[in-house]
């Protein structure tokens, strides 16, 4: 895997782990190189739920962006 894709995968893994741990949002990675965030919403998904999801995703991306690349490696792969 190319180094940039590996860094992206680590970044997204951190985002998914934080979404689950902090925001209780079920998310995992999929696709070639684990570069796609998969969100698993409940069957009943309201506009308020969508707003909560986007707020959580925004916070998780900002959190991961503030970490050094070596700190991203501390987050394990999220199960699907």
MONORMO-V768114 format. One record per residue. N is the residue number from 1. RES is the residue in three letters. SS is DSSP state (H for helix, E for strand, C for the rest). PHI is phi in whole degrees, 0 to 359 (* if undefined). D_FIRST is the distance of its C-alpha to the first C-alpha in Angstrom with 2 decimals. Layout:
# MONORMO-V768114
<<N | RES | SS | PHI | D_FIRST> <N | RES | SS | PHI | D_FIRST>>
This chain:
# MONORMO-V768114
<<1 | UNK | C | * | 0.00> <2 | UNK | C | 295 | 3.80> <3 | UNK | H | 304 | 6.40> <4 | UNK | H | 295 | 8.37> <5 | UNK | H | 291 | 6.54> <6 | UNK | H | 296 | 6.39> <7 | UNK | H | 296 | 9.95> <8 | UNK | H | 297 | 10.89> <9 | UNK | H | 298 | 10.17> <10 | UNK | H | 297 | 12.24> <11 | UNK | H | 299 | 14.76> <12 | UNK | H | 290 | 15.30> <13 | UNK | H | 298 | 15.59> <14 | UNK | H | 299 | 18.23> <15 | UNK | H | 299 | 19.95> <16 | UNK | H | 294 | 20.25> <17 | UNK | H | 297 | 21.54> <18 | UNK | H | 294 | 24.01> <19 | UNK | H | 302 | 25.14> <20 | UNK | H | 286 | 26.05> <21 | UNK | H | 287 | 27.61> <22 | UNK | H | 265 | 29.50> <23 | UNK | H | 254 | 30.16> <24 | UNK | C | 59 | 30.26> <25 | UNK | C | 253 | 28.04> <26 | UNK | C | 281 | 26.04> <27 | UNK | E | 212 | 22.49> <28 | UNK | E | 211 | 19.15> <29 | UNK | E | 251 | 15.69> <30 | UNK | E | 207 | 14.88> <31 | UNK | C | 88 | 13.24> <32 | UNK | C | 294 | 9.94> <33 | UNK | C | 75 | 7.33> <34 | UNK | C | 49 | 10.62> <35 | UNK | C | 245 | 11.78> <36 | UNK | E | 234 | 15.37> <37 | UNK | E | 275 | 18.13> <38 | UNK | E | 253 | 20.60> <39 | UNK | E | 256 | 24.07> <40 | UNK | C | 248 | 26.64> <41 | UNK | C | 284 | 30.00> <42 | UNK | C | 291 | 33.32> <43 | UNK | C | 299 | 35.44> <44 | UNK | C | 265 | 37.80> <45 | UNK | C | 230 | 35.89> <46 | UNK | C | 264 | 38.17> <47 | UNK | H | 298 | 37.92> <48 | UNK | H | 297 | 38.22> <49 | UNK | H | 295 | 35.23> <50 | UNK | H | 296 | 33.18> <51 | UNK | H | 295 | 34.33> <52 | UNK | H | 296 | 33.46> <53 | UNK | H | 298 | 29.94> <54 | UNK | H | 294 | 29.40> <55 | UNK | H | 295 | 30.95> <56 | UNK | H | 296 | 28.74> <57 | UNK | H | 297 | 25.54> <58 | UNK | H | 300 | 26.79> <59 | UNK | H | 294 | 27.55> <60 | UNK | H | 294 | 24.23> <61 | UNK | H | 296 | 22.31> <62 | UNK | H | 295 | 24.80> <63 | UNK | H | 299 | 24.51> <64 | UNK | H | 295 | 20.73> <65 | UNK | H | 295 | 21.04> <66 | UNK | C | 276 | 23.57> <67 | UNK | C | 267 | 21.45> <68 | UNK | C | 287 | 19.86> <69 | UNK | H | 307 | 16.09> <70 | UNK | H | 291 | 17.13> <71 | UNK | H | 288 | 19.39> <72 | UNK | H | 296 | 16.75> <73 | UNK | C | 294 | 15.29> <74 | UNK | C | 288 | 18.76> <75 | UNK | C | 270 | 18.25> <76 | UNK | C | 279 | 17.27> <77 | UNK | C | 294 | 15.75> <78 | UNK | C | 280 | 18.67> <79 | UNK | C | 290 | 20.13> <80 | UNK | C | 279 | 20.58>>
